[in-house]
Amino acid sequence: MDDKEKFINRIINSILKPIEERHKENIYSEIFEVVCYDLGLNANDLIAEENKFNLGGVFTHIPSLSDIANGDFNTVLEIIESIYAYFNFSPEIQSEISSKVFSALELAKDALGIKWKNGSFIRESTSNAIKEEISFIVNNERNKFIERVASKIFEEIQRRPNYKELLSEACFYLGINLKSKIKKRFTGLGTNTYYPHLVDLVKSNFVEAVKLIIFLLEYFEDDKTTKDKILQYLDLSLSLSPIDIGIKLKDFKLLFSGSDEVINIKNINNLDRIQDITIDEFSRKANEKPLRLHIDDIFSFAQVKNIKVSDIKDLLPISLLEDEIQKHFEDIIAEPDHKKDWGGEINDLYTSRLQIIEGKRVTAAFALKGRGTPGRLRIKNCGKNGDQLLRLFESPAILFVIQHIGVITEEVIKDVEGKTALLRYKGIEAYYCIIDGHDTVRILKAYNKL
């Protein structure tokens, strides 16, 4: 039995079974229906199947939550999140659930790839995927930096009469066998010798490119005109990068980002560490503020705090058109201009009147889904080509909102989280908000729209 199976058993024994037994006589059936709704299951069909041999029975048997989970790790996680949200009216029970989850996680010998925070499981795989995207962006900008340096600095130096001598010293400095880089071609008129360009020595290796730049600054230490020109082009190349690529120029000296340590021949081997430092720094900055805002965090939806999940049982599921939802939201946030739906739009609702934490007013872009998108919301359901989320993030907004009258799947949430994180890593203020069927109803009920 692996750690995931053990985790499932611990959750069933410490949370699911006690909830079934403790609330069997009062609200378990309601909990069951809410969990089924969140998972996109038909509660009535499951109950009917459970009671198909209970002909004329006095009591209706409600299936157990562990039966719904059926030993599936991800389903168990979704059930716990659903139950935690259901008990929004009881912080004591939520605290008890969190305590049991933390205990189950601590007992796992191997990493399960999840963390529990504020009633939700954070998939570490999501963080890794985001980190990979950040790494791609950083490396792409570093490659652009190398291209700029090559076109302005390296090419000019290669035209100098003493280039062969400089090339030989550069190869020695970088630990490169120059002979292996020299190419000879035989022609009818004799042998032509081709010496490598400086950019060929570093290719797309950012660390090696920086080492080469440091070498050139050392080499031209006594040639003020050339050194100043190198520094000028270096400053221009760095300024054109929209993100921090791990190095900076200050007072005509090349430094490590995040410190005033000068990069020179003595500490040049430390350059290898900047490959990861920059990405880790971006992650730290992105986590200074939460990426996700819940509807309870949004000032414009303040009245929703008065609506419990148990208050909306009889209103679920809802069957509203996207345009009806849009008009209700526009009314709630006092947006006077109704945006008509058309195929080429990048968002369904755009406003500068939404207020978030402490009443801060921000621009927000909404993707709205009504009964025209039945079932669970997946990426393939977001636009005809599945590109609606991509287009949404082209909006000049700070808050990106995904709304659906049903369940919004984890794949959509992961995608939105990743896109928000990338904006944050680029230094752009960004948040996202997920409004599923339950939260849609809570908002509309809070403002007398249902």
C-alpha positions in Angstrom: 0.0 0.0 0.0 1.6 3.3 -1.1 1.3 6.6 0.7 -1.6 7.9 -1.4 -3.7 4.9 -0.5 -2.8 5.3 3.2 -3.7 9.0 3.0 -7.1 8.1 1.5 -7.8 5.7 4.3 -6.8 8.2 6.9 -9.1 10.8 5.4 -12.0 8.3 5.2 -11.5 7.2 8.8 -10.9 10.6 10.4 -13.2 12.9 8.3 -15.6 11.2 5.9 -17.0 8.5 8.2 -17.3 10.8 11.3 -19.2 13.3 9.2 -21.6 10.6 7.9 -22.2 9.3 11.4 -22.4 12.6 13.2 -24.8 14.3 10.8 -26.7 11.2 9.7 -29.9 12.3 11.3 -29.9 15.9 10.1 -27.8 17.4 7.4 -25.8 14.5 5.9 -28.2 14.2 2.9 -27.6 17.9 2.2 -23.8 17.5 2.5 -24.1 14.5 0.1 -26.0 16.6 -2.5 -23.6 19.5 -2.2 -20.6 17.2 -2.7 -22.3 15.5 -5.7 -23.0 18.9 -7.2 -19.4 20.0 -6.8 -18.1 16.8 -8.4 -20.6 17.0 -11.3 -22.5 13.8 -10.1 -26.2 13.3 -10.1 -27.1 12.8 -6.4 -30.6 11.5 -7.1 -29.3 8.8 -9.4 -26.8 7.6 -6.9 -29.4 7.6 -4.1 -31.8 5.6 -6.3 -29.1 3.1 -7.1 -28.3 2.7 -3.4 -32.0 2.0 -2.6 -33.0 -0.1 -5.7 -33.5 -3.1 -3.4 -35.0 -1.2 -0.6 -38.6 -1.6 -1.9 -41.1 -0.1 0.5 -38.4 0.8 2.9 -39.2 3.3 5.7 -35.7 4.9 5.5 -33.9 6.2 2.4 -30.2 5.2 2.5 -27.7 7.8 1.4 -24.5 6.5 -0.2 -21.3 7.0 1.8 -18.8 9.6 0.7 -16.1 7.0 0.6 -18.2 5.1 -2.0 -18.2 8.2 -4.2 -14.4 8.6 -3.8 -13.9 4.9 -4.9 -10.3 5.1 -3.8 -9.4 7.9 -6.3 -6.9 10.3 -4.8 -8.0 13.4 -6.7 -11.7 12.7 -6.0 -10.9 12.5 -2.2 -9.2 15.9 -2.4 -12.2 17.4 -4.2 -14.6 15.9 -1.6 -12.6 17.4 1.3 -12.6 20.8 -0.3 -16.3 20.6 -0.9 -17.1 19.6 2.7 -14.8 22.3 4.0 -16.7 24.9 1.9 -20.0 23.5 3.1 -19.2 24.2 6.7 -18.5 27.8 6.0 -21.0 28.6 8.8 -19.0 26.7 11.4 -15.3 27.7 11.8 -15.0 25.1 14.5 -15.8 22.2 12.2 -13.6 23.7 9.4 -10.7 23.9 12.0 -11.3 20.3 12.9 -11.2 19.3 9.2 -7.9 21.2 8.7 -6.4 19.6 11.7 -7.2 16.1 10.4 -5.9 16.9 6.9 -2.6 18.3 8.3 -2.2 15.1 10.4 -2.8 12.8 7.4 -0.2 14.8 5.4 2.4 14.7 8.1 2.1 10.9 8.4 2.9 10.5 4.7 6.5 9.3 4.3 6.7 10.3 0.7 5.7 13.7 -0.7 2.1 13.5 -2.0 2.5 16.6 -4.2 -0.1 18.6 -2.3 -0.4 21.2 0.5 -3.4 22.2 2.4 -4.1 25.9 2.7 -7.3 27.9 3.5 -9.6 25.0 2.7 -8.0 24.1 -0.6 -5.3 21.6 -1.7 -2.5 23.3 -3.5 -1.0 21.0 -6.1 2.8 21.3 -6.1 2.7 20.1 -9.7 1.0 23.3 -10.5 3.8 25.3 -8.9 6.3 23.2 -10.9 4.4 23.9 -14.2 4.4 27.6 -13.4 8.1 27.5 -12.6 8.8 25.8 -15.9 6.9 28.6 -17.7 8.8 31.2 -15.8 12.1 29.4 -16.6 11.1 29.5 -20.3 10.4 33.3 -20.1 13.6 34.0 -18.3 15.7 32.0 -20.7 14.0 33.6 -23.6 14.9 37.0 -22.4 18.4 35.9 -21.7 18.8 34.7 -25.2 17.5 38.0 -26.5 20.1 39.7 -24.3 22.8 37.6 -25.9 21.6 38.5 -29.4 21.7 42.2 -28.5 25.1 42.0 -27.1 26.3 39.9 -30.1 25.0 42.5 -32.6 26.4 45.5 -30.8 29.4 44.5 -28.9 30.8 41.2 -30.3 30.5 42.1 -34.0 32.3 45.4 -33.5 35.2 43.8 -31.7 35.5 41.0 -34.3 36.3 43.7 -36.9 39.4 44.8 -35.0 42.9 43.9 -36.4 44.0 42.2 -33.2 40.9 40.0 -33.1 42.9 36.7 -33.4 44.9 37.6 -30.3 41.8 38.6 -28.4 40.0 35.4 -29.5 42.9 33.3 -28.2 42.8 34.9 -24.8 39.0 34.7 -24.6 39.2 31.0 -25.3 41.8 30.5 -22.6 39.6 32.5 -20.2 36.5 30.5 -21.0 38.4 27.2 -21.0 37.7 26.5 -24.7 40.0 24.7 -27.1 40.4 27.3 -29.9 41.8 24.7 -32.4 38.6 22.8 -32.3 36.7 25.9 -33.2 38.9 26.9 -36.2 37.7 25.6 -39.6 39.8 25.2 -42.7 38.5 24.9 -46.2 40.5 23.9 -49.2 39.9 25.8 -52.5 41.6 25.9 -55.9 43.5 29.0 -54.7 44.7 27.4 -51.4 43.4 27.0 -47.9 41.1 29.5 -46.2 41.0 29.6 -42.4 37.8 30.6 -40.6 38.0 31.8 -37.0 34.9 31.5 -34.8 32.8 34.6 -33.9 32.6 35.5 -30.2 28.9 34.5 -30.1 29.9 31.0 -31.3 31.9 30.6 -28.1 28.9 31.0 -25.9 26.0 30.0 -28.2 22.8 30.4 -26.0 24.6 29.9 -22.7 23.8 33.0 -20.7 26.4 32.4 -18.0 29.1 31.9 -20.6 28.0 35.1 -22.3 28.3 37.1 -19.1 31.8 35.6 -18.5 32.8 36.7 -22.0 31.5 40.2 -21.3 33.5 40.4 -18.1 36.6 39.2 -20.0 36.1 42.0 -22.5 35.8 44.6 -19.8 39.0 43.3 -18.2 40.7 43.1 -21.6 39.9 46.7 -22.5 40.5 48.1 -19.0 43.2 50.5 -20.4 41.2 51.4 -23.5 38.6 53.8 -22.0 36.9 54.5 -25.3 36.2 50.8 -26.1 35.3 50.0 -22.5 32.8 52.9 -22.3 31.2 51.7 -25.6 30.8 48.2 -24.2 29.2 49.5 -21.0 26.9 51.7 -23.1 25.7 48.8 -25.2 25.5 46.6 -22.2 23.3 49.1 -20.4 21.1 49.4 -23.4 20.7 45.6 -23.8 19.8 45.3 -20.1 17.3 48.1 -20.2 15.4 46.5 -23.1 14.7 43.4 -21.0 11.2 43.7 -19.4 12.3 41.3 -16.5 15.3 40.8 -14.2 17.6 38.3 -15.9 20.0 38.0 -13.0 22.5 40.8 -13.6 22.5 44.5 -13.5 24.8 47.4 -14.3 25.4 50.0 -11.6 28.1 52.8 -11.5 29.7 51.2 -14.6 30.1 47.9 -12.9 28.4 44.6 -13.6 26.6 43.2 -10.4 24.6 40.2 -9.3 20.9 41.1 -9.2 19.6 41.6 -5.7 23.0 42.7 -4.3 25.8 45.1 -4.8 28.4 42.3 -5.3 30.5 43.1 -8.4 31.0 40.2 -10.8 34.7 39.8 -11.6 37.5 37.3 -12.2 37.6 36.3 -8.5 34.0 35.3 -8.1 33.2 34.5 -11.7 32.4 30.9 -10.8 29.5 32.1 -8.7 27.7 33.0 -11.9 26.5 29.5 -12.2 24.1 30.2 -9.3 22.2 33.0 -11.1 20.4 30.4 -13.3 18.2 29.5 -10.4 18.4 32.6 -8.3 16.4 34.7 -10.7 13.5 32.2 -11.0 13.4 31.7 -7.2 13.3 35.5 -6.7 10.4 35.7 -9.1 8.6 33.0 -7.1 9.2 34.9 -3.9 7.9 38.1 -5.3 4.8 36.4 -6.7 3.9 34.9 -3.4 4.2 38.2 -1.5 0.4 38.6 -2.2 -2.1 35.9 -2.9 -2.8 35.2 -6.5 -6.4 34.1 -5.9 -9.2 36.3 -4.5 -12.4 34.6 -3.3 -15.7 36.4 -3.6 -15.7 37.0 0.2 -12.5 39.0 -0.4 -14.1 41.3 -2.9 -15.6 44.5 -1.5 -18.1 44.9 -4.3 -19.6 41.5 -3.2 -19.5 42.3 0.5 -23.1 41.2 1.2 -22.3 37.7 0.1 -20.8 37.0 3.6 -24.4 36.9 4.9 -25.2 34.0 2.6 -24.2 30.5 3.8 -24.0 27.5 1.5 -26.9 25.9 3.4 -29.1 29.0 2.5 -28.9 28.3 -1.2 -29.8 24.6 -1.3 -33.2 25.1 -2.8 -31.8 27.4 -5.5 -29.4 24.9 -7.0 -28.8 24.3 -9.8 -29.6 27.5 -11.5 -30.4 27.9 -15.2 -29.6 31.4 -16.3 -28.4 32.7 -19.7 -25.0 34.3 -19.9 -26.6 37.6 -20.7 -28.8 37.4 -17.7 -25.8 36.8 -15.4 -23.9 39.6 -17.1 -26.7 42.1 -16.4 -27.0 41.0 -12.8 -23.3 41.4 -12.3 -23.3 44.8 -14.0 -26.0 46.0 -11.7 -24.3 44.7 -8.6 -21.0 46.5 -9.4 -22.7 49.6 -10.8 -21.4 49.2 -14.3 -23.6 51.3 -16.5 -22.5 50.1 -19.9 -23.9 46.7 -21.0 -21.5 44.9 -23.3 -23.2 43.0 -26.1 -21.9 39.5 -26.8 -20.0 38.8 -30.1 -17.7 36.1 -31.3 -14.4 38.1 -31.4 -14.5 39.5 -27.8 -11.6 39.0 -25.5 -13.9 39.2 -22.4 -17.6 39.0 -21.6 -17.6 41.9 -19.1 -15.0 44.6 -18.6 -15.2 47.2 -15.8 -13.1 49.7 -13.8 -15.7 49.9 -11.1 -15.0 46.7 -9.2 -13.6 47.1 -5.7 -11.5 44.5 -4.0 -9.7 44.4 -0.7 -10.3 47.4 1.5 -12.4 49.0 -1.3 -9.5 49.3 -3.7 -10.9 50.0 -7.2 -9.5 47.9 -10.0 -10.1 47.0 -13.6 -11.6 43.5 -14.0 -12.2 41.2 -17.0 -14.9 38.5 -16.7 -15.4 35.3 -18.6 -19.1 34.3 -18.0 -20.8 31.0 -18.5 -24.5 30.4 -18.3 -26.7 27.4 -19.2 -25.3 27.5 -22.7 -22.3 25.7 -21.3 -23.8 22.7 -19.4 -21.9 20.4 -17.1 -18.4 21.0 -15.7 -16.4 23.8 -17.1 -13.3 22.5 -18.9 -10.7 24.4 -21.0 -12.3 22.8 -24.2 -15.5 24.5 -23.3 -13.9 28.0 -23.0 -14.5 29.3 -26.5 -15.0 27.5 -29.8 -11.3 26.8 -30.0 -10.7 26.5 -26.3 -8.8 29.8 -26.4 -11.1 32.0 -24.4 -8.8 32.1 -21.3 -5.9 33.0 -23.5 -7.9 35.9 -25.0 -9.2 36.9 -21.5 -5.7 37.6 -20.3 -5.1 39.9 -23.2 -7.5 42.3 -21.4 -5.8 45.4 -19.7 -7.1 44.2 -16.3 -5.8 43.6 -12.8 -8.5 41.0 -11.8 -9.4 38.1 -14.0 -12.7 36.4 -13.1 -13.9 33.0 -14.3 -17.7 32.4 -13.6 -19.8 29.4 -14.4 -23.2 28.2 -13.1 -21.7 24.7 -12.4 -18.4 23.2 -11.4 -15.2 24.8 -12.6 -12.6 22.0 -13.1 -9.2 21.9 -11.7 -7.6 22.2 -15.1 -9.2 25.5 -15.7 -8.1 26.8 -12.3 -4.6 25.6 -12.9 -4.5 27.4 -16.2 -5.8 30.6 -14.8 -3.4 30.5 -11.9 -0.5 30.0 -14.2 -1.4 32.9 -16.4 -1.9 35.2 -13.4 1.4 34.1 -11.9 3.2 34.9 -15.2 1.8 38.4 -15.2 2.9 38.8 -11.6 6.4 37.5 -12.4 6.7 40.2 -15.1 6.0 42.8 -12.4 2.4 43.3 -13.4 -0.2 43.4 -10.6 -2.7 40.6 -11.2 -5.2 38.5 -9.4 -7.8 35.9 -10.3 -11.2 34.8 -9.0 -13.1 31.6 -9.5 -16.9 31.9 -9.2 -18.6 28.5 -9.5 -22.3 27.7 -9.3 -22.5 27.9 -5.5 -20.7 31.3 -5.4 -22.8 32.6 -8.4 -26.0 31.8 -6.5 -24.6 33.3 -3.2 -23.8 36.5 -5.0 -27.2 36.8 -6.8 -29.1 35.9 -3.6 -27.1 38.4 -1.6 -28.2 41.2 -3.9 -31.8 40.0 -4.4 -31.3 38.8 -8.0 -32.9 35.4 -7.4 
